[in-house]
Amino acid sequence: MTGQGNQAGVRPDTAAHRLSSEASAEGGKLKRAVDGISRRILTVTLRGLERDGILTRTVRNVMPPHVSDELTPMGMTLREATAPLLEWSTTHLTHIDAARAVYDARTDTPPA
């Protein structure tokens, strides 16, 4: 769901879910999995999740730098806790998009 999230523009549970599909991921692979996000915003979000104890980031000092991310045990519990919400939003995404289109087409509401 676009437009929903933290200050960096990415929902932490979405990043955690994408990461947890394999329990760890490299930066480029994760960026491809999270649609519509810039590398900078993804990095800011992942650093925030690291700060929160949700994941650990390992930077290998090679050229180009190699970063891998892995969920912590607490991060795995976040994934488990938010799995129903992610499933619900995925199931209802077409309905949400349709409702947004109807709302956006109304002339009696100010733009968001």
MMTF fields as JSON, N, C-alpha, C and O atoms, coordinates in Angstrom:
{
  "mmtfVersion": "1.0.0",
  "mmtfProducer": "UNKNOWN",
  "numBonds": 447,
  "numAtoms": 448,
  "numGroups": 112,
  "numChains": 1,
  "numModels": 1,
  "chainsPerModel": [1],
  "groupsPerChain": [112],
  "chainIdList": ["A"],
  "bondAtomList": [4, 2, 8, 6, 12, 10, 16, 14, 20, 18, 24, 22, 28, 26, 32, 30, 36, 34, 40, 38, 44, 42, 48, 46, 52, 50, 56, 54, 60, 58, 64, 62, 68, 66, 72, 70, 76, 74, 80, 78, 84, 82, 88, 86, 92, 90, 96, 94, 100, 98, 104, 102, 108, 106, 112, 110, 116, 114, 120, 118, 124, 122, 128, 126, 132, 130, 136, 134, 140, 138, 144, 142, 148, 146, 152, 150, 156, 154, 160, 158, 164, 162, 168, 166, 172, 170, 176, 174, 180, 178, 184, 182, 188, 186, 192, 190, 196, 194, 200, 198, 204, 202, 208, 206, 212, 210, 216, 214, 220, 218, 224, 222, 228, 226, 232, 230, 236, 234, 240, 238, 244, 242, 248, 246, 252, 250, 256, 254, 260, 258, 264, 262, 268, 266, 272, 270, 276, 274, 280, 278, 284, 282, 288, 286, 292, 290, 296, 294, 300, 298, 304, 302, 308, 306, 312, 310, 316, 314, 320, 318, 324, 322, 328, 326, 332, 330, 336, 334, 340, 338, 344, 342, 348, 346, 352, 350, 356, 354, 360, 358, 364, 362, 368, 366, 372, 370, 376, 374, 380, 378, 384, 382, 388, 386, 392, 390, 396, 394, 400, 398, 404, 402, 408, 406, 412, 410, 416, 414, 420, 418, 424, 422, 428, 426, 432, 430, 436, 434, 440, 438, 444, 442],
  "bondOrderList": [1, 1, 1, 1, 1, 1, 1, 1, 1, 1, 1, 1, 1, 1, 1, 1, 1, 1, 1, 1, 1, 1, 1, 1, 1, 1, 1, 1, 1, 1, 1, 1, 1, 1, 1, 1, 1, 1, 1, 1, 1, 1, 1, 1, 1, 1, 1, 1, 1, 1, 1, 1, 1, 1, 1, 1, 1, 1, 1, 1, 1, 1, 1, 1, 1, 1, 1, 1, 1, 1, 1, 1, 1, 1, 1, 1, 1, 1, 1, 1, 1, 1, 1, 1, 1, 1, 1, 1, 1, 1, 1, 1, 1, 1, 1, 1, 1, 1, 1, 1, 1, 1, 1, 1, 1, 1, 1, 1, 1, 1, 1],
  "groupList": [{"groupName": "MET", "atomNameList": ["N", "CA", "C", "O"], "elementList": ["N", "C", "C", "O"], "formalChargeList": [0, 0, 0, 0], "bondAtomList": [1, 0, 2, 1, 3, 2], "bondOrderList": [1, 1, 2], "singleLetterCode": "M", "chemCompType": "L-PEPTIDE LINKING"}, {"groupName": "THR", "atomNameList": ["N", "CA", "C", "O"], "elementList": ["N", "C", "C", "O"], "formalChargeList": [0, 0, 0, 0], "bondAtomList": [1, 0, 2, 1, 3, 2], "bondOrderList": [1, 1, 2], "singleLetterCode": "T", "chemCompType": "L-PEPTIDE LINKING"}, {"groupName": "GLY", "atomNameList": ["N", "CA", "C", "O"], "elementList": ["N", "C", "C", "O"], "formalChargeList": [0, 0, 0, 0], "bondAtomList": [1, 0, 2, 1, 3, 2], "bondOrderList": [1, 1, 2], "singleLetterCode": "G", "chemCompType": "PEPTIDE LINKING"}, {"groupName": "GLN", "atomNameList": ["N", "CA", "C", "O"], "elementList": ["N", "C", "C", "O"], "formalChargeList": [0, 0, 0, 0], "bondAtomList": [1, 0, 2, 1, 3, 2], "bondOrderList": [1, 1, 2], "singleLetterCode": "Q", "chemCompType": "L-PEPTIDE LINKING"}, {"groupName": "ASN", "atomNameList": ["N", "CA", "C", "O"], "elementList": ["N", "C", "C", "O"], "formalChargeList": [0, 0, 0, 0], "bondAtomList": [1, 0, 2, 1, 3, 2], "bondOrderList": [1, 1, 2], "singleLetterCode": "N", "chemCompType": "L-PEPTIDE LINKING"}, {"groupName": "ALA", "atomNameList": ["N", "CA", "C", "O"], "elementList": ["N", "C", "C", "O"], "formalChargeList": [0, 0, 0, 0], "bondAtomList": [1, 0, 2, 1, 3, 2], "bondOrderList": [1, 1, 2], "singleLetterCode": "A", "chemCompType": "L-PEPTIDE LINKING"}, {"groupName": "VAL", "atomNameList": ["N", "CA", "C", "O"], "elementList": ["N", "C", "C", "O"], "formalChargeList": [0, 0, 0, 0], "bondAtomList": [1, 0, 2, 1, 3, 2], "bondOrderList": [1, 1, 2], "singleLetterCode": "V", "chemCompType": "L-PEPTIDE LINKING"}, {"groupName": "ARG", "atomNameList": ["N", "CA", "C", "O"], "elementList": ["N", "C", "C", "O"], "formalChargeList": [0, 0, 0, 0], "bondAtomList": [1, 0, 2, 1, 3, 2], "bondOrderList": [1, 1, 2], "singleLetterCode": "R", "chemCompType": "L-PEPTIDE LINKING"}, {"groupName": "PRO", "atomNameList": ["N", "CA", "C", "O"], "elementList": ["N", "C", "C", "O"], "formalChargeList": [0, 0, 0, 0], "bondAtomList": [1, 0, 2, 1, 3, 2], "bondOrderList": [1, 1, 2], "singleLetterCode": "P", "chemCompType": "L-PEPTIDE LINKING"}, {"groupName": "ASP", "atomNameList": ["N", "CA", "C", "O"], "elementList": ["N", "C", "C", "O"], "formalChargeList": [0, 0, 0, 0], "bondAtomList": [1, 0, 2, 1, 3, 2], "bondOrderList": [1, 1, 2], "singleLetterCode": "D", "chemCompType": "L-PEPTIDE LINKING"}, {"groupName": "HIS", "atomNameList": ["N", "CA", "C", "O"], "elementList": ["N", "C", "C", "O"], "formalChargeList": [0, 0, 0, 0], "bondAtomList": [1, 0, 2, 1, 3, 2], "bondOrderList": [1, 1, 2], "singleLetterCode": "H", "chemCompType": "L-PEPTIDE LINKING"}, {"groupName": "LEU", "atomNameList": ["N", "CA", "C", "O"], "elementList": ["N", "C", "C", "O"], "formalChargeList": [0, 0, 0, 0], "bondAtomList": [1, 0, 2, 1, 3, 2], "bondOrderList": [1, 1, 2], "singleLetterCode": "L", "chemCompType": "L-PEPTIDE LINKING"}, {"groupName": "SER", "atomNameList": ["N", "CA", "C", "O"], "elementList": ["N", "C", "C", "O"], "formalChargeList": [0, 0, 0, 0], "bondAtomList": [1, 0, 2, 1, 3, 2], "bondOrderList": [1, 1, 2], "singleLetterCode": "S", "chemCompType": "L-PEPTIDE LINKING"}, {"groupName": "GLU", "atomNameList": ["N", "CA", "C", "O"], "elementList": ["N", "C", "C", "O"], "formalChargeList": [0, 0, 0, 0], "bondAtomList": [1, 0, 2, 1, 3, 2], "bondOrderList": [1, 1, 2], "singleLetterCode": "E", "chemCompType": "L-PEPTIDE LINKING"}, {"groupName": "LYS", "atomNameList": ["N", "CA", "C", "O"], "elementList": ["N", "C", "C", "O"], "formalChargeList": [0, 0, 0, 0], "bondAtomList": [1, 0, 2, 1, 3, 2], "bondOrderList": [1, 1, 2], "singleLetterCode": "K", "chemCompType": "L-PEPTIDE LINKING"}, {"groupName": "ILE", "atomNameList": ["N", "CA", "C", "O"], "elementList": ["N", "C", "C", "O"], "formalChargeList": [0, 0, 0, 0], "bondAtomList": [1, 0, 2, 1, 3, 2], "bondOrderList": [1, 1, 2], "singleLetterCode": "I", "chemCompType": "L-PEPTIDE LINKING"}, {"groupName": "TRP", "atomNameList": ["N", "CA", "C", "O"], "elementList": ["N", "C", "C", "O"], "formalChargeList": [0, 0, 0, 0], "bondAtomList": [1, 0, 2, 1, 3, 2], "bondOrderList": [1, 1, 2], "singleLetterCode": "W", "chemCompType": "L-PEPTIDE LINKING"}, {"groupName": "TYR", "atomNameList": ["N", "CA", "C", "O"], "elementList": ["N", "C", "C", "O"], "formalChargeList": [0, 0, 0, 0], "bondAtomList": [1, 0, 2, 1, 3, 2], "bondOrderList": [1, 1, 2], "singleLetterCode": "Y", "chemCompType": "L-PEPTIDE LINKING"}],
  "groupTypeList": [0, 1, 2, 3, 2, 4, 3, 5, 2, 6, 7, 8, 9, 1, 5, 5, 10, 7, 11, 12, 12, 13, 5, 12, 5, 13, 2, 2, 14, 11, 14, 7, 5, 6, 9, 2, 15, 12, 7, 7, 15, 11, 1, 6, 1, 11, 7, 2, 11, 13, 7, 9, 2, 15, 11, 1, 7, 1, 6, 7, 4, 6, 0, 8, 8, 10, 6, 12, 9, 13, 11, 1, 8, 0, 2, 0, 1, 11, 7, 13, 5, 1, 5, 8, 11, 11, 13, 16, 12, 1, 1, 10, 11, 1, 10, 15, 9, 5, 5, 7, 5, 6, 17, 9, 5, 7, 1, 9, 1, 8, 8, 5],
  "groupIdList": [1, 2, 3, 4, 5, 6, 7, 8, 9, 10, 11, 12, 13, 14, 15, 16, 17, 18, 19, 20, 21, 22, 23, 24, 25, 26, 27, 28, 29, 30, 31, 32, 33, 34, 35, 36, 37, 38, 39, 40, 41, 42, 43, 44, 45, 46, 47, 48, 49, 50, 51, 52, 53, 54, 55, 56, 57, 58, 59, 60, 61, 62, 63, 64, 65, 66, 67, 68, 69, 70, 71, 72, 73, 74, 75, 76, 77, 78, 79, 80, 81, 82, 83, 84, 85, 86, 87, 88, 89, 90, 91, 92, 93, 94, 95, 96, 97, 98, 99, 100, 101, 102, 103, 104, 105, 106, 107, 108, 109, 110, 111, 112],
  "secStructList": [7, 6, 6, 7, 1, 1, 6, 6, 1, 1, 7, 2, 2, 2, 2, 2, 2, 2, 2, 2, 6, 6, 1, 3, 3, 3, 2, 2, 2, 2, 2, 2, 2, 1, 6, 6, 7, 7, 2, 2, 2, 2, 2, 2, 2, 2, 2, 2, 2, 2, 2, 6, 6, 1, 3, 3, 3, 3, 3, 3, 7, 1, 1, 1, 7, 3, 3, 3, 3, 3, 3, 7, 2, 2, 2, 2, 2, 2, 2, 2, 2, 2, 2, 2, 2, 2, 2, 2, 2, 2, 2, 2, 2, 2, 2, 2, 2, 2, 2, 2, 2, 2, 2, 2, 2, 7, 1, 1, 1, 7, 7, 7],
  "xCoordList": [0.845, 0.0, 0.899, 1.651, 0.827, 1.68, 1.209, 0.032, 2.166, 1.819, 1.649, 1.406, 1.764, 1.622, 2.99, 3.72, 3.368, 4.636, 5.252, 4.618, 6.508, 7.227, 7.807, 7.482, 8.662, 9.226, 10.019, 10.093, 10.603, 11.377, 10.488, 10.971, 9.205, 8.278, 8.097, 7.458, 8.641, 8.53, 7.963, 8.408, 6.994, 6.445, 7.459, 7.909, 7.832, 8.806, 8.388, 9.229, 7.087, 6.666, 6.846, 7.119, 6.698, 6.906, 8.363, 8.661, 9.267, 10.692, 11.049, 11.81, 10.508, 10.796, 10.257, 10.919, 9.066, 8.498, 9.338, 9.624, 9.735, 10.554, 11.875, 12.348, 12.463, 13.733, 13.575, 14.431, 12.495, 12.345, 11.95, 11.922, 11.647, 11.305, 12.478, 12.291, 13.688, 14.856, 15.664, 16.714, 15.202, 15.858, 17.046, 17.475, 17.583, 18.649, 18.613, 18.084, 19.18, 19.184, 20.306, 20.739, 20.764, 21.731, 20.966, 19.814, 21.616, 20.958, 20.265, 19.103, 20.942, 20.35, 19.161, 18.166, 19.263, 18.162, 16.94, 15.81, 17.172, 16.061, 15.431, 14.208, 16.24, 15.709, 14.789, 13.739, 15.17, 14.309, 13.003, 11.978, 13.033, 11.834, 10.857, 9.654, 11.355, 10.491, 10.265, 11.126, 9.121, 8.799, 8.687, 8.093, 9.268, 9.059, 9.827, 9.361, 10.97, 11.734, 13.133, 13.745, 13.614, 14.968, 15.975, 15.644, 17.179, 18.236, 18.449, 18.643, 18.415, 18.642, 17.562, 17.868, 16.299, 15.195, 15.257, 15.002, 15.591, 15.726, 16.835, 16.663, 17.96, 19.076, 18.683, 18.984, 18.009, 17.556, 16.612, 16.722, 15.699, 14.738, 15.433, 15.144, 16.353, 17.058, 17.928, 18.027, 18.548, 19.338, 18.435, 18.824, 17.223, 16.267, 15.848, 15.724, 15.631, 15.276, 16.433, 16.219, 17.659, 18.836, 18.879, 19.116, 18.652, 18.652, 17.594, 17.808, 16.446, 15.35, 15.579, 14.798, 16.639, 16.918, 16.177, 16.133, 15.592, 14.812, 15.709, 15.39, 16.826, 17.745, 19.178, 19.447, 20.086, 21.505, 22.001, 21.613, 22.869, 23.445, 24.93, 25.624, 25.408, 26.825, 27.358, 26.874, 28.376, 28.987, 30.358, 31.188, 30.594, 31.9, 32.643, 32.126, 33.833, 34.621, 35.322, 36.536, 34.533, 35.043, 34.525, 33.694, 35.0, 34.512, 33.686, 34.203, 32.459, 31.69, 31.349, 31.38, 31.02, 30.695, 29.555, 28.621, 29.648, 28.648, 27.956, 28.61, 26.634, 25.86, 24.854, 24.168, 24.779, 23.729, 22.961, 23.523, 21.696, 20.798, 20.183, 19.856, 20.032, 19.43, 18.524, 18.885, 17.344, 16.432, 17.006, 17.591, 16.829, 17.173, 16.029, 14.973, 16.233, 15.097, 13.875, 12.745, 14.097, 12.977, 12.336, 11.114, 13.157, 12.632, 11.756, 10.756, 12.128, 11.299, 9.947, 8.936, 9.917, 8.624, 7.775, 6.549, 8.417, 7.664, 7.022, 5.862, 7.767, 7.235, 6.026, 5.003, 6.148, 5.038, 3.818, 2.684, 4.06, 2.96, 2.254, 1.043, 2.994, 2.398, 1.973, 1.399, 2.242, 1.864, 0.372, 0.026, -0.526, -1.956, -2.294, -3.111, -1.684, -1.934, -1.438, -2.124, -0.262, 0.27, -0.627, -0.906, -1.072, -1.966, -3.277, -3.769, -3.836, -5.082, -4.877, -5.689, -3.8, -3.592, -3.333, -3.774, -2.63, -2.402, -3.715, -3.973, -4.536, -5.831, -6.742, -7.473, -6.703, -7.624, -7.026, -7.666, -5.824, -5.15, -5.95, -6.008, -6.56, -7.347, -8.548, -8.916, -9.163, -10.299, -9.841, -10.527, -8.693, -8.146, -7.831, -8.175, -7.183, -6.871, -8.139, -8.18, -9.177, -10.438, -11.088, -11.599, -11.072, -11.651, -10.887, -11.494, -9.579, -8.773, -9.098, -9.188, -9.272, -9.6, -10.94, -11.075, -11.936, -13.249, -13.114, -13.655, -12.403, -12.214, -11.484, -11.898, -10.413, -9.618, -10.417, -10.147, -11.389, -12.193, -13.292, -13.88, -13.569, -14.609, -14.149, -12.969, -15.094, -14.781, -15.078, -14.733, -15.716, -16.087, -15.064, -15.33, -13.899, -12.881, -11.589, -11.209, -10.931, -9.666, -8.575, -8.64, -7.586, -6.512, -5.733, -5.613, -5.214, -4.456, -3.123, -2.366],
  "yCoordList": [-1.155, 0.0, 1.229, 1.452, 2.0, 3.158, 4.26, 4.35, 5.105, 6.246, 5.941, 6.863, 4.711, 4.347, 3.971, 3.245, 4.445, 4.006, 4.988, 5.947, 4.732, 5.58, 6.771, 7.0, 7.531, 8.723, 8.412, 9.249, 7.253, 6.895, 6.447, 6.287, 6.238, 5.879, 4.387, 3.966, 3.583, 2.138, 1.583, 1.944, 0.718, 0.098, -0.893, -1.774, -0.777, -1.701, -3.154, -4.017, -3.442, -4.83, -5.355, -6.541, -4.494, -4.925, -5.276, -6.325, -4.431, -4.714, -5.977, -6.809, -6.129, -7.319, -8.575, -9.613, -8.495, -9.653, -10.032, -11.21, -9.045, -9.331, -9.956, -10.9, -9.426, -9.937, -11.349, -12.204, -11.599, -12.875, -14.016, -15.165, -13.745, -14.845, -15.807, -16.981, -15.306, -16.173, -16.025, -16.652, -15.217, -14.904, -13.972, -13.343, -13.864, -12.895, -12.525, -13.271, -11.367, -10.93, -9.945, -9.241, -9.908, -8.901, -7.669, -7.765, -6.488, -5.229, -5.189, -4.791, -5.591, -5.539, -6.47, -6.122, -7.643, -8.61, -8.088, -8.23, -7.487, -6.939, -5.757, -5.619, -4.9, -3.749, -4.206, -3.604, -5.254, -5.77, -6.336, -6.296, -6.86, -7.454, -6.41, -6.664, -5.235, -4.173, -3.19, -2.363, -3.286, -2.519, -1.022, -0.607, -0.216, 1.223, 1.967, 3.008, 1.478, 2.142, 2.474, 1.683, 3.638, 4.009, 3.324, 2.938, 3.179, 2.548, 3.338, 2.743, 4.666, 5.498, 5.283, 5.123, 5.281, 5.09, 3.69, 3.52, 2.694, 1.34, 1.293, 0.683, 1.925, 1.943, 2.628, 2.123, 3.781, 4.501, 3.618, 3.548, 2.954, 2.087, 0.919, 0.604, 0.273, -0.871, -0.459, -1.192, 0.702, 1.193, 1.442, 1.167, 1.965, 2.162, 0.841, 0.739, -0.168, -1.489, -2.105, -2.821, -1.827, -2.295, -1.606, -2.251, -0.313, 0.458, -0.065, -0.092, -0.483, -0.997, -2.435, -2.963, -3.07, -4.452, -5.477, -6.652, -5.059, -5.954, -6.778, -7.922, -6.195, -6.912, -6.522, -5.523, -7.33, -7.006, -6.797, -7.51, -5.799, -5.494, -5.817, -5.42, -6.533, -6.856, -6.207, -6.468, -5.345, -4.661, -5.274, -5.297, -5.771, -6.316, -5.239, -4.69, -4.959, -3.884, -4.34, -4.545, -4.491, -4.848, -3.808, -2.976, -3.843, -2.902, -3.649, -4.598, -3.292, -2.338, -2.946, -4.167, -2.089, -2.611, -3.63, -3.482, -4.637, -5.709, -5.672, -5.782, -5.516, -5.447, -6.588, -6.829, -7.282, -8.294, -7.999, -7.488, -8.322, -8.058, -9.369, -10.229, -9.509, -10.72, -10.354, -9.537, -10.963, -10.716, -11.267, -12.35, -10.503, -10.977, -11.856, -11.913, -12.541, -13.285, -12.396, -12.823, -11.153, -10.236, -9.892, -9.772, -9.736, -9.462, -10.589, -10.349, -11.807, -12.949, -12.912, -13.302, -12.445, -12.345, -11.24, -11.353, -10.161, -9.112, -9.68, -9.393, -10.478, -11.092, -11.958, -11.893, -12.764, -13.624, -12.793, -13.137, -11.709, -10.877, -10.128, -9.918, -9.723, -8.924, -9.746, -9.201, -11.032, -11.881, -11.79, -11.688, -11.821, -11.702, -10.363, -10.323, -9.274, -7.965, -7.937, -7.428, -8.478, -8.52, -9.371, -8.994, -10.504, -11.368, -10.643, -10.702, -9.96, -9.219, -8.142, -8.015, -7.36, -6.262, -6.778, -6.168, -7.884, -8.474, -8.958, -8.75, -9.597, -10.104, -8.967, -9.113, -7.839, -6.736, -5.593, -4.553, -5.764, -4.68, -4.167, -2.956, -5.034, -4.566, -3.747, -2.766, -4.155, -3.395, -2.029, -1.023, -2.008, -0.745, 0.189, 1.371, -0.333, 0.479, 1.02, 2.174, 0.179, 0.619, 1.712, 2.694, 1.55, 2.559, 3.874, 4.945, 3.805, 5.019, 5.713, 6.939, 4.944, 5.53, 6.245, 7.347, 5.628, 6.259, 7.535, 8.575, 7.462, 8.634, 9.757, 10.915, 9.412, 10.403, 11.047, 12.189, 10.336, 10.865, 11.799, 12.538, 11.774, 12.662, 14.111, 14.421, 14.973, 16.391, 17.153, 18.328, 16.481, 17.155, 16.986, 17.387, 16.402, 16.205, 16.94, 16.943, 17.551, 18.227, 17.174, 16.048, 17.557, 16.591, 16.243, 17.055, 15.039, 14.571, 15.235, 14.957],
  "zCoordList": [0.0, 0.0, 0.0, 0.949, -1.027, -1.133, -0.213, 0.137, 0.175, 0.99, 2.462, 3.24, 2.877, 4.269, 4.789, 4.114, 5.981, 6.526, 7.475, 7.915, 7.785, 8.713, 7.979, 6.814, 8.648, 8.042, 6.788, 5.889, 6.706, 5.524, 4.382, 3.261, 4.629, 3.567, 3.373, 2.409, 4.262, 4.135, 5.425, 6.514, 5.303, 6.494, 7.046, 6.313, 8.315, 8.886, 8.755, 8.507, 8.919, 8.816, 7.397, 7.215, 6.383, 5.004, 4.78, 4.21, 5.213, 5.059, 5.826, 5.33, 7.03, 7.823, 7.156, 7.166, 6.578, 5.889, 4.68, 4.467, 3.887, 2.718, 3.121, 2.487, 4.174, 4.651, 5.19, 4.957, 5.905, 6.591, 5.669, 6.108, 4.424, 3.531, 3.392, 3.072, 3.635, 3.629, 4.913, 5.048, 5.849, 7.111, 6.932, 7.9, 5.74, 5.493, 4.017, 3.193, 3.689, 2.296, 2.061, 2.973, 0.84, 0.437, -0.005, -0.43, 0.097, -0.209, -1.554, -1.627, -2.628, -3.96, -4.103, -4.739, -3.517, -3.586, -2.838, -3.304, -1.68, -0.901, -1.613, -1.609, -2.227, -2.958, -4.082, -4.306, -4.784, -5.858, -5.312, -5.991, -4.095, -3.496, -2.98, -2.929, -2.594, -2.084, -3.224, -3.525, -3.842, -5.04, -4.762, -3.767, -5.657, -5.622, -4.541, -4.077, -4.131, -3.078, -3.605, -4.323, -3.239, -3.646, -2.73, -1.609, -3.202, -2.4, -1.102, -0.042, -1.179, -0.011, 1.052, 2.233, 0.623, 1.571, 2.176, 3.369, 1.369, 1.903, 2.949, 4.004, 2.668, 3.613, 4.917, 5.999, 4.822, 6.02, 6.837, 8.061, 6.163, 6.848, 7.523, 8.677, 6.807, 7.375, 8.565, 9.549, 8.473, 9.617, 10.822, 11.957, 10.578, 11.665, 12.291, 13.511, 11.458, 11.972, 12.747, 13.725, 12.311, 13.055, 14.424, 15.446, 14.431, 15.683, 16.647, 17.859, 16.103, 16.92, 17.378, 18.17, 16.89, 17.27, 16.436, 16.802, 15.32, 14.466, 13.544, 13.221, 13.125, 12.251, 12.55, 13.216, 12.044, 12.118, 10.695, 9.77, 10.545, 9.224, 9.284, 10.22, 8.29, 8.192, 6.931, 5.83, 7.106, 5.972, 5.753, 6.661, 4.541, 4.182, 3.393, 2.421, 3.822, 3.248, 1.964, 1.938, 0.915, -0.411, -1.387, -1.023, -2.609, -3.619, -4.646, -5.235, -4.898, -4.1, -2.747, -2.588, -1.759, -0.427, -0.497, -1.285, 0.318, 0.35, 1.708, 2.745, 1.702, 2.941, 2.939, 1.945, 4.057, 4.202, 5.487, 6.457, 5.481, 6.603, 7.047, 6.229, 8.353, 8.891, 10.057, 10.904, 10.093, 11.202, 12.494, 12.522, 13.562, 14.894, 15.388, 14.757, 16.512, 17.072, 17.307, 17.072, 17.771, 17.955, 16.602, 16.502, 15.574, 14.243, 13.731, 13.053, 14.052, 13.645, 14.35, 13.766, 15.606, 16.29, 15.681, 15.645, 15.197, 14.5, 13.247, 12.953, 12.516, 11.304, 11.634, 10.953, 12.678, 13.078, 13.493, 13.161, 14.214, 14.71, 13.586, 13.652, 12.555, 11.487, 10.275, 9.332, 10.285, 9.151, 8.824, 7.647, 9.814, 9.471, 8.814, 7.895, 9.267, 8.658, 7.212, 6.326, 6.981, 5.62, 4.719, 3.58, 5.224, 4.445, 4.129, 3.002, 5.133, 4.917, 3.864, 2.947, 3.98, 3.039, 1.628, 0.654, 1.512, 0.191, -0.414, -1.6, 0.399, -0.07, -0.522, -1.501, 0.182, -0.085, -0.901, -1.059, -1.414, -2.118, -3.312, -3.521, -4.093, -5.239, -4.787, -5.433, -3.67, -3.131, -2.606, -2.788, -1.964, -1.456, -2.626, -2.587, -3.656, -4.833, -5.488, -5.915, -5.566, -6.161, -5.307, -5.845, -4.009, -3.112, -3.232, -3.22, -3.346, -3.51, -4.83, -4.881, -5.882, -7.182, -7.129, -7.66, -6.492, -6.351, -5.53, -5.905, -4.426, -3.569, -4.32, -4.267, -5.006, -5.743, -6.873, -7.247, -7.417, -8.515, -8.017, -8.806, -6.728, -6.178, -6.275, -6.106, -6.547, -6.653, -5.36, -5.231, -4.411, -3.163, -2.047, -0.913, -2.336, -1.315, -1.718, -2.889, -0.746, -1.066, -1.362, -0.869, -2.167, -2.457, -1.196, -0.279, -1.166, 0.018, 0.123, 1.053]
}
